[in-house]
């Protein structure tokens, strides 16, 4: 496959954990003719700005819900490929401000896809980020892509809806739109202290006890952001040769890990033995989430490049440097 295979490319949510990594990988592999990134806020600590990625792309400041802006950007920069990552991604924030999360995640998705539809002769492929949360609470079952989307709580519902909206545009208008449903991302550059992995690492670096909001028994699937971004690129590449309108793919390591398991793993890798403080205050969260990635392995020939332990070590190394350099001060 030739370089610049994606043509002119738009990424929404480029300053986020996944967005920054995807920008870095696309630039490293010379896979775009022009890379245009929609960002809402200027976050100096984000890898997108801190590592100079923003200096190598076109940055558009704006809101994902602004359909007029999206239509102009797609038309003016002659966009061929879209990676839609922009969203409000924090479950706790969604519980506290549900209307904001529903508005950003749902309206933001249809605004983008309508702009893509209006420019459908130029848009060749769109990859939309959904989530394992879109499945809702399936009471411990390991779910594959055939399972219904049954979110019940604010964040979960926002992802179920945005997922279905993506499928609607694909099936109703014949657009080459595919959906990703990934486990919990972790990796360098996550600036959200409330997430268990960055919070635990920084707490242990400062010899403090990590704080677990839940009872520590919630089960999750995790995936290193480097593997996640590579999976997005792999999917988009295969969409060039074989359109996949409305197809969804799970990506995870298929490891059923509790929050306590993750905290213990981090402590072991860091050589720290500080017991966490368990608050047991979490609410509106799914007790068990477990993904089946068989479809991605069979159809896309997907396999992780890093895996949990290697990804976790790279994440710890980044936060150690970030604390030393005072990039983050939690």
Long-range contacts (C-beta under 8 A, 24 or more apart in sequence): 1-237, 1-240, 3-29, 3-30, 3-31, 4-30, 4-31, 4-32, 4-33, 5-31, 5-237, 5-240, 6-31, 6-32, 6-33, 6-80, 6-81, 6-125, 6-236, 7-32, 7-33, 7-79, 7-80, 7-81, 7-124, 8-32, 8-33, 8-34, 8-36, 8-77, 8-78, 8-79, 8-80, 8-81, 9-33, 9-34, 9-35, 9-36, 9-79, 9-80, 9-81, 9-82, 9-83, 10-36, 10-37, 10-38, 10-73, 10-74, 10-77, 10-79, 10-81, 10-82, 10-83, 11-35, 11-36, 11-37, 11-38, 11-82, 11-83, 11-85, 12-37, 12-38, 12-64, 12-82, 12-83, 12-84, 12-85, 12-86, 12-108, 12-112, 13-38, 13-39, 13-64, 13-84, 13-85, 13-86, 13-87, 13-129, 14-38, 14-39, 14-48, 14-57, 14-59, 14-85, 15-39, 15-40, 15-41, 15-43, 15-46, 15-48, 15-49, 16-46, 16-85, 16-86, 16-89, 17-185, 17-187, 17-189, 17-190, 17-191, 17-192, 17-225, 18-85, 18-129, 18-185, 18-225, 18-228, 18-229, 18-232, 19-48, 19-85, 19-86, 20-46, 20-47, 20-48, 20-51, 20-53, 20-189, 21-47, 21-187, 21-188, 21-189, 21-225, 21-226, 21-228, 21-229, 22-83, 22-85, 22-229, 22-232, 22-233, 23-48, 23-53, 23-57, 24-51, 24-53, 24-229, 25-226, 25-229, 25-230, 25-233, 26-233, 27-53, 27-56, 27-57, 29-233, 31-233, 32-81, 34-58, 34-77, 36-60, 36-73, 36-77, 36-79, 38-62, 38-64, 38-70, 38-73, 38-86, 40-64, 40-86, 43-191, 45-191, 45-327, 45-328, 46-189, 46-191, 47-188, 47-189, 50-189, 50-327, 63-108, 64-104, 64-108, 64-111, 64-112, 65-103, 65-104, 65-107, 65-108, 65-111, 66-111, 67-111, 67-112, 67-114, 67-115, 70-111, 70-112, 70-115, 71-115, 71-118, 71-119, 74-115, 74-116, 74-119, 74-122, 74-123, 75-119, 75-122, 78-122, 79-119, 79-122, 79-123, 80-122, 80-123, 80-124, 80-125, 81-123, 81-124, 81-125, 81-126, 81-236, 82-112, 82-116, 82-123, 82-125, 82-126, 82-127, 83-126, 83-127, 83-129, 83-232, 83-236, 84-109, 84-112, 84-113, 84-126, 84-127, 84-128, 84-129, 85-129, 86-112, 87-129, 87-158, 87-159, 87-162, 88-155, 88-158, 89-155, 89-192, 90-155, 90-192, 90-194, 90-195, 91-133, 91-153, 91-155, 91-284, 91-285, 92-194, 92-213, 94-153, 94-154, 94-155, 94-158, 95-153, 95-154, 95-155, 95-283, 95-284, 98-154, 101-154, 101-155, 101-158, 102-154, 102-157, 102-158, 102-161, 104-158, 105-158, 105-159, 105-161, 105-162, 106-158, 106-161, 106-162, 106-165, 108-162, 109-161, 109-162, 109-165, 109-166, 110-165, 110-169, 113-165, 113-166, 113-169, 113-175, 113-177, 114-169, 116-169, 116-175, 116-177, 117-169, 117-173, 117-175, 120-173, 120-175, 123-175, 123-176, 124-176, 124-240, 125-176, 125-177, 125-178, 125-236, 125-239, 125-240, 125-243, 126-166, 126-175, 126-176, 126-177, 126-178, 127-177, 127-178, 127-179, 127-180, 127-232, 127-235, 127-236, 127-239, 128-162, 128-163, 128-166, 128-177, 128-178, 128-179, 128-180, 129-179, 129-180, 129-182, 130-159, 130-162, 130-163, 130-166, 130-179, 130-180, 130-181, 130-248, 131-159, 131-163, 131-181, 131-182, 132-181, 132-182, 132-183, 132-184, 132-221, 132-250, 132-252, 132-289, 132-291, 133-159, 133-286, 133-289, 134-159, 134-160, 134-162, 134-163, 134-181, 135-160, 135-181, 135-289, 136-160, 136-286, 137-286, 137-287, 137-288, 138-288, 139-288, 140-219, 140-287, 140-288, 140-290, 141-290, 142-254, 142-290, 142-291, 142-292, 143-250, 143-290, 143-291, 143-292, 144-250, 144-291, 144-292, 144-294, 144-295, 145-181, 145-248, 145-249, 145-250, 145-295, 153-284, 153-285, 153-286, 154-284, 155-284, 156-286, 163-248, 166-246, 167-246, 167-248, 170-245, 170-246, 171-245, 171-246, 174-245, 175-245, 176-239, 176-243, 176-244, 176-245, 177-245, 177-246, 178-235, 178-239, 178-244, 178-245, 178-246, 178-247, 178-248, 178-249, 179-246, 179-247, 179-248, 179-249, 180-231, 180-232, 180-235, 180-248, 180-249, 180-251, 181-248, 181-249, 181-250, 181-251, 181-291, 182-223, 182-228, 182-231, 182-250, 182-251, 182-252, 182-291, 183-220, 183-221, 183-222, 183-223, 183-251, 183-252, 183-253, 183-289, 183-291, 184-220, 184-221, 184-222, 184-223, 185-222, 185-223, 185-224, 185-225, 185-228, 186-222, 186-223, 186-224, 186-225, 186-311, 186-312, 186-315, 187-224, 187-225, 187-226, 187-311, 187-314, 187-315, 187-318, 188-225, 188-314, 188-315, 188-318, 188-319, 189-225, 189-318, 190-225, 191-328, 193-330, 196-259, 196-262, 196-263, 197-222, 197-262, 197-266, 197-312, 197-315, 198-315, 198-319, 199-330, 200-262, 200-263, 200-266, 200-267, 200-276, 201-266, 201-270, 201-315, 201-316, 201-319, 201-320, 202-319, 202-323, 202-328, 202-330, 203-274, 204-266, 204-267, 204-270, 204-272, 204-274, 205-270, 205-319, 205-320, 205-323, 206-323, 207-272, 207-274, 208-274, 209-274, 209-275, 209-276, 209-277, 210-263, 210-274, 210-276, 210-277, 211-276, 211-277, 211-279, 212-259, 212-260, 212-263, 212-276, 212-277, 212-278, 212-279, 213-279, 213-281, 213-282, 214-259, 214-278, 214-279, 214-280, 214-281, 214-282, 214-285, 215-278, 215-280, 215-282, 216-258, 216-259, 216-260, 216-263, 216-276, 216-278, 217-258, 217-259, 217-260, 217-287, 218-258, 218-259, 218-282, 218-285, 218-286, 218-287, 218-288, 219-256, 219-257, 219-258, 219-287, 219-288, 219-289, 219-290, 220-257, 220-258, 220-259, 220-262, 220-289, 221-252, 221-253, 221-254, 221-255, 221-256, 221-257, 221-289, 221-290, 221-291, 222-252, 222-253, 222-255, 222-257, 222-262, 222-308, 223-251, 223-252, 223-253, 223-304, 223-311, 224-304, 224-306, 224-307, 224-308, 224-310, 224-311, 224-312, 224-314, 224-315, 225-311, 226-305, 226-306, 226-311, 226-314, 227-251, 227-304, 227-305, 227-306, 227-307, 227-311, 230-305, 231-296, 231-300, 231-302, 234-300, 234-302, 235-300, 238-299, 238-300, 249-293, 249-295, 249-296, 249-299, 249-300, 249-302, 250-291, 250-292, 250-293, 250-295, 250-296, 251-291, 251-293, 251-296, 251-302, 252-291, 252-293, 253-304, 253-307, 253-308, 254-290, 254-291, 254-292, 254-293, 255-308, 256-288, 256-290, 265-308, 265-309, 265-312, 266-312, 266-316, 269-309, 269-312, 269-313, 269-316, 270-316
